[in-house]
Amino acid sequence: MLRMNRSLRQTLALCFGLLLFAAPLQADPTVTPDEVCLIADPDPPEYYKIDLVPTGRVPGTRLLRGVGAVTFAPSPFGIAISPEGSYVYKLDVSVTDLKPPPNGVYAVWVSTHDLTAIKSLGVLDENMQIKGTVDWNKFLVIITLEPAAESIGDSWTGPVVFRGLSRSGMMHTMAGHGPFQQEPCATYGYN
């Protein structure tokens, strides 16, 4: 029987273990590259969710709450980047217990924190959900009551029903605090 000293046995055990775990894995031929990217981050982090709060301007919505789930948009390179160099985020918006309006539709918008750029994500579906993308670091999510889906243009015309602010948007100026108290936070869209 071959006798080995302790350090040689440990070295061989380590090498054998590395061989087992470093062996190439067989690729699943039924999984497409797009599906692999979607598997990368299936659950949105709780920290980055956007709480959508009602404005009280539409009857029957005051006690409801919505959420915007933010994750990185899928990409074969790990993280999607816009042509301008910003991260592209996947935004899944949903409002629970919201009933379809008797007249009109609920439209979902995203905007920069200062409302200089506005983009329509579309209309909430029958489950009061919509999925879209946004490529701004700080952004607002706005749900409005619009007369009809066909009338949705470059900006909303109806009342704002829900609003929410991205997590990065919460890191804001010192307006309204300390020596800058004469300039209210509400000017910048903050409470």
PASEBA-1860 file (N, C-alpha, C; in nm, 3 decimals):
! residues 191
1> MLRMNRSL> 0.084/-0.117/0.000/0.000/0.000/0.000/0.089/0.124/0.000 ~ 0.049/0.220/-0.083/0.125/0.342/-0.097/0.098/0.433/0.022 ~ 0.206/0.480/0.085/0.193/0.570/0.199/0.222/0.712/0.154 ~ 0.132/0.805/0.187/0.150/0.946/0.151/0.149/1.030/0.278 ~ 0.226/1.135/0.271/0.221/1.223/0.386/0.094/1.309/0.380 ~ 0.066/1.374/0.488/-0.061/1.446/0.503/-0.077/1.559/0.401 ~ 0.025/1.638/0.375/0.013/1.751/0.283/-0.008/1.701/0.139 ~ 0.051/1.588/0.102/0.030/1.534/-0.032/-0.114/1.486/-0.047
9> RQTLALCF> -0.168/1.422/0.057/-0.308/1.378/0.052/-0.401/1.498/0.039 ~ -0.376/1.605/0.113/-0.460/1.724/0.105/-0.452/1.789/-0.034 ~ -0.333/1.792/-0.090/-0.315/1.850/-0.223/-0.389/1.768/-0.327 ~ -0.380/1.636/-0.319/-0.451/1.550/-0.414/-0.602/1.563/-0.398 ~ -0.648/1.572/-0.275/-0.791/1.587/-0.251/-0.842/1.720/-0.309 ~ -0.764/1.824/-0.292/-0.801/1.954/-0.346/-0.805/1.949/-0.499 ~ -0.705/1.889/-0.561/-0.702/1.879/-0.707/-0.819/1.795/-0.758 ~ -0.850/1.686/-0.692/-0.961/1.601/-0.732/-1.094/1.678/-0.720
17> GLLLFAAP> -1.108/1.752/-0.612/-1.228/1.833/-0.591/-1.243/1.940/-0.698 ~ -1.133/2.005/-0.733/-1.138/2.106/-0.838/-1.176/2.044/-0.972 ~ -1.125/1.926/-1.000/-1.159/1.859/-1.125/-1.307/1.827/-1.132 ~ -1.364/1.786/-1.021/-1.507/1.754/-1.019/-1.592/1.878/-1.046 ~ -1.559/1.989/-0.978/-1.642/2.108/-0.989/-1.609/2.194/-1.110 ~ -1.488/2.182/-1.162/-1.448/2.263/-1.276/-1.474/2.193/-1.409 ~ -1.527/2.072/-1.404/-1.557/2.000/-1.527/-1.660/2.078/-1.607 ~ -1.644/2.083/-1.738/-1.740/2.161/-1.818/-1.881/2.107/-1.804
25> LQADPTVT> -1.976/2.199/-1.789/-2.115/2.161/-1.777/-2.174/2.143/-1.916 ~ -2.264/2.050/-1.931/-2.330/2.029/-2.058/-2.436/2.137/-2.077 ~ -2.434/2.203/-2.191/-2.533/2.306/-2.221/-2.667/2.240/-2.252 ~ -2.774/2.304/-2.208/-2.908/2.255/-2.236/-2.949/2.307/-2.374 ~ -2.965/2.219/-2.473/-2.995/2.267/-2.609/-3.134/2.327/-2.622 ~ -3.222/2.309/-2.523/-3.357/2.364/-2.533/-3.365/2.507/-2.481 ~ -3.258/2.558/-2.418/-3.259/2.693/-2.362/-3.192/2.787/-2.461 ~ -3.263/2.891/-2.500/-3.209/2.990/-2.593/-3.130/3.094/-2.514
33> PDEVCLIA> -3.040/3.169/-2.581/-2.965/3.274/-2.510/-3.056/3.378/-2.446 ~ -3.170/3.410/-2.509/-3.262/3.507/-2.450/-3.318/3.458/-2.317 ~ -3.347/3.328/-2.309/-3.399/3.272/-2.185/-3.294/3.274/-2.075 ~ -3.170/3.254/-2.110/-3.063/3.258/-2.011/-3.056/3.397/-1.951 ~ -3.067/3.500/-2.035/-3.063/3.637/-1.985/-3.181/3.667/-1.895 ~ -3.298/3.613/-1.927/-3.415/3.638/-1.845/-3.405/3.568/-1.710 ~ -3.332/3.460/-1.702/-3.317/3.386/-1.578/-3.224/3.458/-1.482 ~ -3.138/3.545/-1.533/-3.034/3.607/-1.452/-3.086/3.682/-1.330
41> DPDPPEYY> -3.197/3.754/-1.341/-3.248/3.832/-1.229/-3.401/3.827/-1.230 ~ -3.459/3.711/-1.195/-3.604/3.697/-1.209/-3.684/3.774/-1.107 ~ -3.633/3.794/-0.989/-3.709/3.862/-0.884/-3.650/4.001/-0.861 ~ -3.735/4.103/-0.866/-3.682/4.237/-0.841/-3.644/4.253/-0.695 ~ -3.532/4.320/-0.670/-3.494/4.344/-0.531/-3.597/4.434/-0.463 ~ -3.634/4.399/-0.344/-3.733/4.476/-0.267/-3.687/4.621/-0.249 ~ -3.557/4.640/-0.236/-3.503/4.773/-0.212/-3.532/4.869/-0.327 ~ -3.533/4.818/-0.450/-3.550/4.905/-0.565/-3.694/4.919/-0.614
49> KIDLVPTG> -3.787/4.860/-0.544/-3.927/4.873/-0.587/-3.972/5.017/-0.570 ~ -4.064/5.056/-0.655/-4.120/5.192/-0.651/-4.261/5.182/-0.598 ~ -4.285/5.246/-0.485/-4.420/5.250/-0.430/-4.500/5.354/-0.506 ~ -4.612/5.311/-0.561/-4.700/5.403/-0.633/-4.812/5.444/-0.537 ~ -4.817/5.571/-0.508/-4.914/5.621/-0.412/-5.024/5.699/-0.485 ~ -5.147/5.689/-0.436/-5.257/5.760/-0.503/-5.252/5.910/-0.474 ~ -5.302/5.987/-0.568/-5.308/6.132/-0.550/-5.441/6.175/-0.492 ~ -5.542/6.086/-0.497/-5.674/6.120/-0.446/-5.756/6.202/-0.544
57> RVPGTRLL> -5.710/6.215/-0.668/-5.781/6.298/-0.766/-5.885/6.220/-0.845 ~ -5.887/6.086/-0.830/-5.986/6.003/-0.899/-6.060/5.921/-0.794 ~ -6.194/5.928/-0.791/-6.271/5.855/-0.690/-6.242/5.704/-0.695 ~ -6.236/5.642/-0.577/-6.216/5.498/-0.566/-6.072/5.453/-0.569 ~ -5.977/5.547/-0.572/-5.836/5.508/-0.578/-5.756/5.548/-0.454 ~ -5.817/5.621/-0.365/-5.745/5.678/-0.251/-5.677/5.573/-0.161 ~ -5.738/5.457/-0.142/-5.683/5.355/-0.052/-5.601/5.248/-0.123 ~ -5.589/5.258/-0.254/-5.516/5.157/-0.330/-5.367/5.188/-0.332
65> RGVGAVTF> -5.289/5.086/-0.363/-5.144/5.101/-0.375/-5.099/5.025/-0.498 ~ -4.992/5.073/-0.556/-4.933/5.005/-0.670/-4.784/4.991/-0.647 ~ -4.720/4.920/-0.737/-4.576/4.900/-0.725/-4.514/4.895/-0.864 ~ -4.396/4.948/-0.873/-4.314/4.938/-0.993/-4.192/4.854/-0.958 ~ -4.184/4.736/-1.016/-4.071/4.646/-0.990/-3.961/4.678/-1.091 ~ -3.844/4.711/-1.041/-3.733/4.753/-1.126/-3.623/4.647/-1.124 ~ -3.585/4.602/-1.243/-3.471/4.512/-1.259/-3.391/4.560/-1.380 ~ -3.272/4.507/-1.397/-3.196/4.539/-1.516/-3.259/4.468/-1.635
73> APSPFGIA> -3.265/4.535/-1.748/-3.319/4.475/-1.870/-3.224/4.363/-1.915 ~ -3.279/4.255/-1.970/-3.195/4.144/-2.013/-3.103/4.185/-2.129 ~ -2.986/4.127/-2.128/-2.888/4.154/-2.232/-2.794/4.035/-2.242 ~ -2.747/4.003/-2.361/-2.651/3.892/-2.372/-2.517/3.926/-2.307 ~ -2.496/4.054/-2.273/-2.371/4.097/-2.212/-2.382/4.120/-2.063 ~ -2.496/4.085/-2.004/-2.514/4.100/-1.859/-2.603/4.217/-1.823 ~ -2.567/4.337/-1.868/-2.647/4.455/-1.836/-2.668/4.533/-1.965 ~ -2.793/4.571/-1.991/-2.825/4.648/-2.111/-2.790/4.795/-2.090
81> ISPEGSYV> -2.731/4.854/-2.192/-2.692/4.994/-2.189/-2.758/5.065/-2.307 ~ -2.812/5.184/-2.282/-2.875/5.262/-2.389/-2.766/5.322/-2.479 ~ -2.803/5.373/-2.596/-2.703/5.439/-2.683/-2.636/5.560/-2.615 ~ -2.705/5.620/-2.518/-2.646/5.734/-2.446/-2.553/5.690/-2.334 ~ -2.548/5.559/-2.306/-2.458/5.507/-2.203/-2.522/5.485/-2.067 ~ -2.654/5.496/-2.057/-2.724/5.474/-1.930/-2.769/5.329/-1.919 ~ -2.785/5.281/-1.797/-2.844/5.149/-1.777/-2.986/5.148/-1.830 ~ -3.029/5.034/-1.884/-3.167/5.017/-1.925/-3.234/4.930/-1.820
89> YKLDVSVT> -3.340/4.980/-1.760/-3.412/4.909/-1.656/-3.541/4.851/-1.711 ~ -3.576/4.734/-1.663/-3.706/4.674/-1.693/-3.799/4.718/-1.581 ~ -3.915/4.770/-1.617/-4.010/4.822/-1.519/-4.142/4.749/-1.536 ~ -4.183/4.678/-1.432/-4.312/4.608/-1.430/-4.403/4.681/-1.331 ~ -4.506/4.745/-1.383/-4.598/4.824/-1.301/-4.726/4.746/-1.280 ~ -4.774/4.744/-1.155/-4.902/4.680/-1.126/-4.971/4.754/-1.011 ~ -5.104/4.756/-1.020/-5.186/4.818/-0.916/-5.288/4.713/-0.874 ~ -5.293/4.682/-0.745/-5.386/4.580/-0.697/-5.522/4.641/-0.667
97> DLKPPPNG> -5.625/4.565/-0.695/-5.764/4.601/-0.666/-5.815/4.724/-0.741 ~ -5.745/4.767/-0.844/-5.790/4.881/-0.923/-5.890/4.831/-1.027 ~ -6.007/4.892/-1.028/-6.110/4.852/-1.124/-6.095/4.936/-1.251 ~ -6.129/4.877/-1.366/-6.122/4.956/-1.490/-6.212/5.079/-1.480 ~ -6.169/5.191/-1.534/-6.251/5.312/-1.524/-6.376/5.301/-1.613 ~ -6.486/5.362/-1.573/-6.607/5.356/-1.655/-6.587/5.428/-1.789 ~ -6.508/5.533/-1.787/-6.478/5.608/-1.910/-6.327/5.631/-1.916 ~ -6.266/5.584/-2.023/-6.124/5.608/-2.040/-6.037/5.488/-2.005
105> VYAVWVST> -5.906/5.513/-1.996/-5.807/5.410/-1.967/-5.703/5.467/-1.871 ~ -5.636/5.377/-1.801/-5.524/5.417/-1.717/-5.396/5.406/-1.799 ~ -5.329/5.518/-1.819/-5.205/5.522/-1.896/-5.087/5.534/-1.800 ~ -4.977/5.469/-1.835/-4.857/5.471/-1.751/-4.748/5.548/-1.824 ~ -4.684/5.637/-1.751/-4.580/5.723/-1.805/-4.456/5.713/-1.718 ~ -4.341/5.736/-1.778/-4.219/5.757/-1.702/-4.165/5.893/-1.743 ~ -4.101/5.958/-1.648/-4.050/6.093/-1.673/-3.921/6.113/-1.596 ~ -3.840/6.202/-1.646/-3.724/6.243/-1.567/-3.775/6.315/-1.443
113> HDLTAIKS> -3.691/6.327/-1.344/-3.736/6.384/-1.216/-3.782/6.529/-1.228 ~ -3.738/6.600/-1.331/-3.779/6.739/-1.347/-3.884/6.758/-1.456 ~ -3.940/6.649/-1.507/-4.046/6.647/-1.608/-4.004/6.706/-1.742 ~ -3.875/6.713/-1.769/-3.830/6.766/-1.898/-3.844/6.662/-2.009 ~ -3.844/6.536/-1.977/-3.862/6.429/-2.076/-3.970/6.334/-2.024 ~ -4.065/6.301/-2.110/-4.177/6.214/-2.071/-4.189/6.106/-2.178 ~ -4.214/5.983/-2.133/-4.229/5.870/-2.225/-4.351/5.787/-2.181 ~ -4.434/5.751/-2.276/-4.550/5.667/-2.246/-4.509/5.520/-2.250
121> LGVLDENM> -4.545/5.445/-2.145/-4.524/5.300/-2.147/-4.643/5.229/-2.209 ~ -4.759/5.294/-2.207/-4.880/5.234/-2.263/-4.993/5.237/-2.162 ~ -5.087/5.145/-2.182/-5.209/5.140/-2.102/-5.206/5.015/-2.013 ~ -5.255/5.029/-1.890/-5.265/4.912/-1.802/-5.358/4.809/-1.866 ~ -5.321/4.682/-1.860/-5.405/4.576/-1.919/-5.521/4.542/-1.825 ~ -5.597/4.439/-1.858/-5.715/4.401/-1.778/-5.676/4.357/-1.636 ~ -5.549/4.317/-1.614/-5.501/4.282/-1.481/-5.437/4.400/-1.410 ~ -5.449/4.518/-1.470/-5.391/4.642/-1.419/-5.239/4.631/-1.404
129> QIKGTVDW> -5.177/4.580/-1.511/-5.031/4.564/-1.516/-4.980/4.611/-1.651 ~ -4.853/4.647/-1.655/-4.784/4.679/-1.780/-4.635/4.658/-1.758 ~ -4.566/4.621/-1.865/-4.421/4.605/-1.861/-4.359/4.698/-1.963 ~ -4.247/4.756/-1.927/-4.178/4.845/-2.018/-4.034/4.862/-1.976 ~ -3.965/4.953/-2.042/-3.826/4.982/-2.008/-3.808/5.132/-1.991 ~ -3.708/5.167/-1.917/-3.672/5.308/-1.896/-3.520/5.315/-1.887 ~ -3.462/5.420/-1.943/-3.316/5.431/-1.939/-3.268/5.562/-1.876 ~ -3.344/5.608/-1.778/-3.302/5.722/-1.698/-3.262/5.672/-1.560
137> NKFLVIIT> -3.162/5.737/-1.501/-3.119/5.696/-1.367/-3.222/5.737/-1.262 ~ -3.265/5.862/-1.266/-3.370/5.911/-1.176/-3.495/5.930/-1.258 ~ -3.604/5.869/-1.213/-3.727/5.883/-1.291/-3.850/5.873/-1.203 ~ -3.959/5.926/-1.256/-4.090/5.919/-1.193/-4.175/5.820/-1.272 ~ -4.263/5.750/-1.202/-4.365/5.667/-1.266/-4.498/5.734/-1.237 ~ -4.575/5.758/-1.342/-4.699/5.832/-1.329/-4.809/5.754/-1.399 ~ -4.922/5.735/-1.330/-5.039/5.671/-1.391/-5.149/5.776/-1.396 ~ -5.204/5.795/-1.515/-5.307/5.895/-1.535/-5.434/5.830/-1.591
145> LEPAAESI> -5.543/5.901/-1.578/-5.670/5.858/-1.638/-5.687/5.938/-1.767 ~ -5.679/5.869/-1.880/-5.688/5.934/-2.011/-5.822/5.899/-2.077 ~ -5.872/5.986/-2.164/-6.003/5.963/-2.226/-6.010/5.833/-2.307 ~ -5.904/5.800/-2.381/-5.903/5.679/-2.463/-5.759/5.644/-2.498 ~ -5.734/5.517/-2.525/-5.600/5.472/-2.559/-5.550/5.542/-2.686 ~ -5.640/5.569/-2.779/-5.602/5.633/-2.904/-5.559/5.778/-2.885 ~ -5.602/5.839/-2.775/-5.573/5.981/-2.753/-5.441/6.005/-2.681 ~ -5.367/5.898/-2.651/-5.241/5.915/-2.578/-5.136/5.975/-2.671
153> GDSWTGPV> -5.083/6.088/-2.630/-4.984/6.159/-2.712/-4.848/6.162/-2.645 ~ -4.784/6.278/-2.653/-4.650/6.294/-2.596/-4.652/6.319/-2.446 ~ -4.766/6.360/-2.393/-4.778/6.388/-2.250/-4.922/6.360/-2.209 ~ -4.943/6.348/-2.080/-5.077/6.317/-2.031/-5.165/6.442/-2.033 ~ -5.295/6.415/-2.043/-5.393/6.523/-2.041/-5.491/6.506/-1.925 ~ -5.505/6.384/-1.876/-5.599/6.356/-1.769/-5.536/6.372/-1.632 ~ -5.615/6.349/-1.527/-5.565/6.362/-1.390/-5.464/6.253/-1.355 ~ -5.368/6.288/-1.271/-5.270/6.191/-1.222/-5.338/6.108/-1.113
161> VFRGLSRS> -5.335/5.976/-1.129/-5.401/5.885/-1.035/-5.301/5.832/-0.933 ~ -5.182/5.790/-0.980/-5.076/5.738/-0.894/-4.944/5.801/-0.939 ~ -4.853/5.811/-0.844/-4.718/5.859/-0.875/-4.618/5.785/-0.789 ~ -4.498/5.771/-0.841/-4.392/5.706/-0.766/-4.257/5.756/-0.813 ~ -4.157/5.739/-0.729/-4.023/5.791/-0.755/-3.922/5.678/-0.745 ~ -3.832/5.670/-0.841/-3.729/5.565/-0.838/-3.640/5.584/-0.716 ~ -3.577/5.476/-0.673/-3.492/5.480/-0.554/-3.379/5.581/-0.571 ~ -3.320/5.588/-0.689/-3.211/5.685/-0.709/-3.264/5.828/-0.709
169> GMMHTMAG> -3.391/5.846/-0.741/-3.451/5.979/-0.736/-3.467/6.030/-0.594 ~ -3.464/5.941/-0.497/-3.478/5.983/-0.357/-3.352/6.052/-0.306 ~ -3.243/6.033/-0.377/-3.120/6.105/-0.340/-3.127/6.239/-0.411 ~ -3.178/6.338/-0.342/-3.206/6.465/-0.408/-3.130/6.579/-0.347 ~ -3.158/6.696/-0.397/-3.087/6.816/-0.353/-3.120/6.848/-0.208 ~ -3.051/6.944/-0.155/-3.079/6.989/-0.018/-3.190/7.094/-0.015 ~ -3.258/7.114/-0.128/-3.367/7.212/-0.131/-3.470/7.178/-0.024 ~ -3.510/7.277/0.051/-3.609/7.259/0.154/-3.553/7.217/0.288
177> HGPFQQEP> -3.421/7.207/0.298/-3.357/7.161/0.421/-3.247/7.258/0.463 ~ -3.237/7.280/0.591/-3.130/7.364/0.645/-3.128/7.502/0.584 ~ -3.009/7.548/0.540/-2.999/7.685/0.487/-3.074/7.704/0.355 ~ -3.118/7.595/0.291/-3.187/7.605/0.162/-3.339/7.594/0.179 ~ -3.389/7.626/0.298/-3.528/7.605/0.330/-3.624/7.690/0.247 ~ -3.579/7.803/0.195/-3.669/7.888/0.117/-3.706/7.824/-0.017 ~ -3.632/7.724/-0.064/-3.665/7.655/-0.190/-3.723/7.519/-0.155 ~ -3.856/7.501/-0.167/-3.920/7.379/-0.120/-3.886/7.257/-0.206
185> CATYGYN> -3.886/7.141/-0.141/-3.861/7.014/-0.211/-3.966/6.989/-0.316 ~ -4.088/7.039/-0.293/-4.198/7.012/-0.387/-4.164/7.067/-0.527 ~ -4.078/7.168/-0.534/-4.035/7.220/-0.663/-3.969/7.111/-0.746 ~ -3.903/7.018/-0.679/-3.832/6.910/-0.746/-3.909/6.778/-0.745 ~ -4.033/6.779/-0.700/-4.116/6.660/-0.702/-4.103/6.570/-0.580 ~ -4.050/6.623/-0.470/-4.032/6.545/-0.349/-4.126/6.594/-0.240 ~ -4.156/6.506/-0.146/-4.241/6.546/-0.033/-4.165/6.629/0.067
END
